[in-house]
Amino acid sequence: MDIGMIFVLIILFAFVLPIVIYETWSTHKKDMAKLSASLNDSEKENLKNELMAVKS
């Protein structure tokens, strides 16, 4: 592998990969916020209870 290819790979891993990971994470957080806003309090309580039942 020549030095040019190594440089390109370093650029990809150092700059592009973190941007993609951040974009995916922020999209997930936005989707979860929309879901949380669309649920009423009783639905939220039911989901919490189901989660606790699955964990135990």
N, C-alpha and C positions, 0 to 999 in steps of 0.2 A: 504494500500500500504506500503510495507516494505522499508527500507532505501536503499537497493540495487536497487530497481526499480526506486526510485527517483534519485539516482546517475546516472543511465543509461540515464534517460530522460534529466537530466541536461547536460550531455555530448553531447547528440544528439542535443539539442537546442543551446548549447554554441559553438560547433565546427562544426558539420556536416551541419546544416542548413545554416550558413553564407557561407560556401564553395559552397554549391549548388546554393545559390542565386548569388554569385559572378560569378560562371561559367555560369549561365544562362545570366546574364547581359553582360559579356564579349563576349559571343557568339553572342548575339544580336547586340552589337556594331560592331563586325567584319562583320556580315552580312550586316548591314547598310552601312558600309564603302565600301564593295564590290559593293553594289547597287549604291551608289553615284558615284563610280569610273566608273561604266559601262554606266552611263547616260551622254549624251552630254549636252551642255549648254541650248539648246532650250527645251529639255525634262525636265531639272531641272526647268526652268522658267515656263513651263506649269504646272508642279506639284505644284509649289508654288502658282500659280494663282488659281488652283483648290482648294487648301487648304484654301486660303483666302476666296474664294467663299463659301466654306462649313462653315467656322467660322462665316461669317456674315449673 
